[in-house]
Amino acid sequence: MSAQKAPPPTSNVALDVRDLRMRYGTKDVLTGVSFTADRGEVLALLGPNGAGKTTTIEILEGFRMRSAGEVAVLGQDPAHGDEAWRARLGVVLQSWRDHGRWRVRDLLGYLARFYGPYSTAEVTRPWDVDELIKVVGLAEHARAKVQTLSGGQRRRLDVAIGIVGRPELVFLDEPTAGFDPHARREFHDLVHRLADFENTTILLTTHDLDEAEKLADRILVLDKGAIVANGSAERLARELTTQAEVRWTVDGHRHVHAVTEGDPTGFVRELLAHDTEVTDLEVKRASLEDTYMSLVHRAETSQAETSQAETSQAETNPSETRPAESQAATNGSGRTGEVQS
């Protein structure tokens, strides 16, 4: 396919997912996922193993065909994405283990050349290799062979490979696995730079809830194929957990009070009005981890109750299920859903 320039952005929406569904045989992996992401926004996709995160990401990247729903990634259906569209994406996999004998700068320079034909007036591609190596913290290892890099250094190279084409949208899969605290902080700075100064949209998956809270403008929680929460860490905590803990010190003695309902501000005002010796006042709300566990538990409990209710209804009124079964039998193939590209 000959190189062609990608069309200029026509919308501030980078991701538009509506009622996304995925079925493998008779198993529904995604049951109606819907969300959007603006340009320059950082989204964290969280969820337990088997929730459908990998399937969702692979559909958005154009590597897997969906069963149903509407998906637009940078304004285009990923099921029909061409080379010009793919040049606008960056994918950072969990590990990159090929080309061990290449030197870092040579490898990035080689990969960068593939993006040159897709440079536009809006986005100059690729990223300058020397600048990129400096940005990801590999300047001292530019001439080193990939096979000699440490685990953390290889992870930085993974990131450099994923963004060498100066993408408008980046998918990050467990981006800081194997990073030491210093490298992790530098990577967080890089993510903020991409979003704030390059206007890059970032969708990341991680099991590190602290990292998600630090990086993401918005958090999506996926469980059993459906989005069960969508919002900032602070908003989710306010909506889903009512308890806050107020801690303070008086005359060297530490006190703790749990506010189980409502806003703790009223308790704090009353405390300060009645005791002017209060010091080291601290209000602690639920962490993202507390909120996440509460979300998953609530979703799974609700689904279990629904399943139990449906089973009880079917046992009480078995005749109500017969028409649907008869109709499926007359469809010839007996399939209840068809795959759509």
N, C-alpha and C positions, 0 to 999 in steps of 0.2 A: 504494500500500500504506500502510495506516495505521501510525503509529508505535507501537512496542511495546517494552517494556523487555526488555533482554537478561537471560537467567537468570543468577543468581549463579554464580561459579565452583564447580564440583563436584570439580575435580581440580587437582593441582599441575602437570599436564602441559598445556603450551600447544600443542605440535605432536606429533602421533603419525603417523608415515609408515611404512607397511608394504608392502614389495614393490611400490613404485610403478613402473609401466611406461608408456611412451609410444611409440607407433609411428605414423610417417607413411608410409602406403603400405606398402612392404616394408622400410623403414628403421627400426630400433629405436634411438630416441634415449635412452630410459631403460630399463634392463634389470633393474630390481629394487632400487630405492633404498629403504632403511629407516633411520630415525633418529627420535629423540625430542628434545624441548626442554622444559625446565621453565620455569615462570613466573619471570621475573627473570633468565633466563640469556641471555648474549650468544653467538651462534653466528656463525662466519664460514664462508661457503661458498666454497671456492676450487676452481679448476680451469682448465685451458687453454680457449681459445676452442673452441666446439663440444662441450664436455663434457656439456652438458645443464643448466647452471645456470639460464639464463633460462626454459627449459621447466618446470623444477622450481618456480621461484618463481611463475610464472604459474598453475600448477596450484594451489599453496597459496593464492594470492590469489583463486582462483575465476574467473580470466579464461580458463582453458583447461581443456577436459575431458580427463581421463586415459583411457588405454586399459584399464588394469587396476590393481589394488592397492587398499589401504584408506588413506584420509587423513582425519584429524580435526584441525581447526584451531580452537582454543578450544572443543573439544568438539563441533564440527559439521562435517559433510561440506561442503567449500567448493563442491562442484558444486551444492549446494542452499542456499547461504547467502542469507539474506534481508537486508533493510536493517538490522535490529537487529544482526545479526552483522557486517555490513560496517562499522557505526559503531564497532566494537571494534577495527578494524584501522587501521593507518597505513601509507601507501605513499609513500616518498620516491623519486621518479624521478630519472633522471640529469640532467634539465633541465626547467624550467618556463618557457615563453616566451610564454604568453598573458597578456592583461590588462595590457599594458605601460603603459596610461594610468591604471591604478588606482594609488592611493597605498597604501603597504604596510599601514598600519593598517586602512584601509577594506576592502582585499581580505581580510585575515585575519578582520576582524569579520564580513564577509559570509559567508565560508565557515564560521565558527564557529557561526552561527545554525542551520545544518543539523543540528548534533549535539545541540542542546538537548533535543529530545524523547526522546533515548536515554540521558539521564542516569539513573543508578541510585543506590541507597543505598550501593553499594560503590564506584562510580566516578562522580564528578561531572563532567559534560561540559557545555560544551567547556572548554578551557584558558582562563583569563583572558587576553585578548588583550594587554594591556599587559605582563603578567608574561611571556608567551611571547616578545614582541618583545625584552624585556630578556634573557631566557635565551639566545636565539639571536644576541645581539649586534647588534641592529638598532635600538636605542633612539634613536640619533642620526638614523636615517633613517626613522622612523615615518611622517613626512608626505611623504616623497619618492615620486615616481612610480617604478614598477617599471622602466620603460625607462631610467631614469637611474642605476640601480644598477650597480656593477662586477660582474665575473664572480663574485668571491668572495661579495659581498653577495647576489647572486641565488641562490647556492647555499645561503646561510643561509635565505633566504626559502623555497626548496624544502623545507628541513627543517621550517620552521615550518608550512608548508602540510600536510606529512605528519603532523604530530603535534598539530595544532590541536584535534582531537577527543579528546585525551588517550587514545590507544589503549592497549590491553593487549598488542598485538603489533605490531611495526613491521618493515617490510621496507625495507632501505636498499640501494640500488643505486649502487655507487661514490660513497658519500656525500660524500667530501672532494675530489672532482675539482675542480681550480681553486682550492683553498684555499691561502693562504700558510701558513707554519709556525705563526704565532700563531693564525690562525683554526682551523687543524687541531687545535691543542692545546685550544682552547675547545670545539670540537665533541666531542673525546674526553671532556672533562669532562661535556658534556651527555649523552653516551651512558651514562657511568657513573652520572649522576644518575637517568636514566630507569630503569636496571636496578636500582640500589641503593635508591632512595627511592620510585619509582613502581611498582616490581615489574613493569616492562615487559619482555617478552621481545623480543629483537632478533635478527633474522636479516639479516646483511649480506653482500653480495658485493663483493669488492674484488680488484684486482690488486696492491695495495700490501701486501706480506707483512709489512712492519714494522708497519703499522697493524693488520693482523689479529692480530699477536702481542700488541700493546698492548691491544687492545679485547676480544678474544674469550676467554670462559671455555673454549670448546671450538671446535675447528677440524674441519670436514668437507672432505675433498678428493674431488672428483668428477672422474672421468676415464672417457671413453667410456661414459657412461650409468650408471656404478656408483660407489658410495662405496668408495674404496680406502683411506681412513684416517679415523679418528674419535677425537679425543682432544685434550688440551691440547697446546700447542706444545712444552712441556717433555717430556711423555710420548712424543710422536711422535719427538722428537729422540733420546730415550734408546733407544727401540725400534728405530729404523731406521738410526741411525748409531752406530758403535762407536768412532769416532775422536774424541779430544779433544786439545787443544793446551795444554801447560803452559809458561808463560813466567815467568822470574824474573831477577833481577839480583844479581850478586856482584862486589863491588869495581868497580862502574861498568860491568861487562860484561854485556850482555843475552844470555840463553840461552833456547833454545826446544827443547822435546822433544814429539814426537807419541806419544801413547798410543793405539795402533791397536786394542787389544782390552781390554775390561773397564773397570772403574771406575778413573779416574785418582787416586783418593784414596790408594791404596797407594803409587803412585810419589811423591806429594807427601809422605807420611809419611816415606818412606825418604830423600827429598831433605833434609827438615828435620832428620832425625836425624843425617845425615852432614855437614851444612854449616849452621852457626849464623849465617852471614853473609848468608843469603838475604834479599833485600828485593824489593818490588814483585812479589810472587807473584800470578799470574793464571792461572786455568783457564778455557779457552774451549772450549765445546762447539759443535756444529754449529748454525748459525742456522736459522731457519724456512725461509729460502730454500733452504739446502742440503738440508734435510729434504724440502721440497716437490719439488724437482727429483729427488731420489732416489726419492720415492714414484711420481711420474709415470713416470719411466724404468722402474722395476720393474714397474708395472702394464702399460705398453705392451709391454715385453719379454715378460711372461708371456702377454699376449693374442696376441702375434705367434707365440710358440712353440705355443700351443694351436691357433691357426688353421693353422699349418704341419703340426702333427700330424694334425689332422682331414683336411686335404687329402691328406696322404700315405696315410692310412687309406682314404680314399675311392678313391684311385687304385689301391691294393693290392687292395681288396675292393669293386669297383663294384656288385656284386649286393646289398650290404647297404643301399644307398640306395633300391633300387627299391620295396620295400613302402611306405615313407613317401610316395614320389611317387605310387604307385598309389592310396593312401588319399586323398591330397589331391585327386586327380583325380575321385574318387567323391563328394566333398563337394558337388558341384553348382557352387558358386561358386568353389571352389578356394582360398578364403581360409584362411590358417593362424591368424588371430587376429581377434577382433571387438572393436570399441570398446564399452566399457561406460561409462555415465555415473555 
